[in-house]
């Protein structure tokens, strides 16, 4: 069946579930040049929402650089020993201990994956260091020396081939410039990739935030000490927001880390390129030589789809992007579910009925996932969402504020630990701000220069839009519930 072939290219949407196909279907994000073009002595911190593709980038870099024999180490918080952190909360002590633990983790990874990359002198020093043990002061000094001398000579790298491997798609001029600039400034190169940095802390324990700061600063310290090192780490957007709003005011840390950040966002073009790449790959398995324009017809009954619980039809591209929230994982998982539904009825192609059947369960799961993501901010976030049941999907600002003002009288509502008061316009703004941050509600601002007369302002476009000191800016705003959550509200 043709859909069985398509299913192989839409397995789960998680990097772990897609390792077998990632080399074939990876689409280079627009930010790739910025990621690889970090100044010497500085790491890159990839900040993005869950599902935007941070881990996919890490895995892709690990794969490509291993092919060209550039040493690379992938570290996750599970690899870092935190047992000695105990109840420490000051950043200075945490940074020192996490730095030492990170060096120890790197040493362990060298032993298991990079031992063959070491010169005889480095190997002897490595063996001596291991005998000394991680707690010996000489251990850190010796491993640091190895890191400073580890790497592959730039002269042995084929720059144009490397660029093509990293970015097989079009528009690679910016990436080429970043690679060439990077190669000119270094004699040798190797990679340290640190994924899921926020997992070094427990999200339920506010005192653990400083652990994340300490890990980021420890990574930066290693990058500064090893000029031949290219260090890339990942961090979720909501965690960065929590860190930058830290009540204790880690202003110095924010100023140090902010210039190192690359905000990961998936444009509409990038999102659809991911989908088209996978559909085209599956189509060519069935009909070698088929062009992209005709690939869709192999798997979908019609070029457009009827919106669930509506008579309106949209193109597949529009439908998929509208339900993505700029997260490729969302789109891949949605298509995967639709394929499973079509296969369950032994269909040859996907129909409107398959979409209709899938959307409520999918919308419900994503709504509940969102409530978990926002749980640290507001423990009963799902209750706020459910309050929109039987309400309009579109709001003007004044009506929305009045509606939100009544919620604290219906149930206890705490945001960042502060109790929201009924009929308080200031607290209504606070409620709206987290709904905007979560992208449950999207804002439209009048703009005559746009084809539809307005412009969408997502949270990441303007994180400080919803504040009481911008009341005048908000007066003429319109608000809409994101399409992804509407099926849930219609059926909840």
Secondary structure, DSSP 8 states (H G I E B T S, - for coil): -HHHHHHTTSS-SSTGGGTTTHHHH----TTHHHHHT--TT--EEEEE-TTSSHHHHHHHHHHHHHHTT--EEEEEGGGS--TTTTT---HHHHHHHHHHHHHHHHHHHIIIIIGGGS-HHHHHHHHHHHHH-TTSHHHHHHHHHHHHH-SEEGGGS-HHHHHHHH--SS--HHHHHHHHHHHHT-SEEEEEEEE-GGGGS-TT-GGGHHHHHHHHHHHHHHHHH-TTEEEEEEEEHHHHHHHHT-TT--HHHHHHHHTTEEE----HHHHHHHHHHHHHHHHHHHSTT--HHHHHHHHBSSSEEE-TTSS-EEEHHHHHHHTTTT-HHHHHHHHHHHHHHHHHTT-SSB-HHHHHHHHHHHHHHHHHHHHHHTTTT-TTHHHHHHTTTTS-SEEEHHHHHHHHHHHHHHS--EETTEE--TT-HHHHHHHHHHHHHTTSEEEEEE-TTSTTSEEEE-GGG-TT-SSGGGHHHHTT-EEEE-GGGHHHHHH-
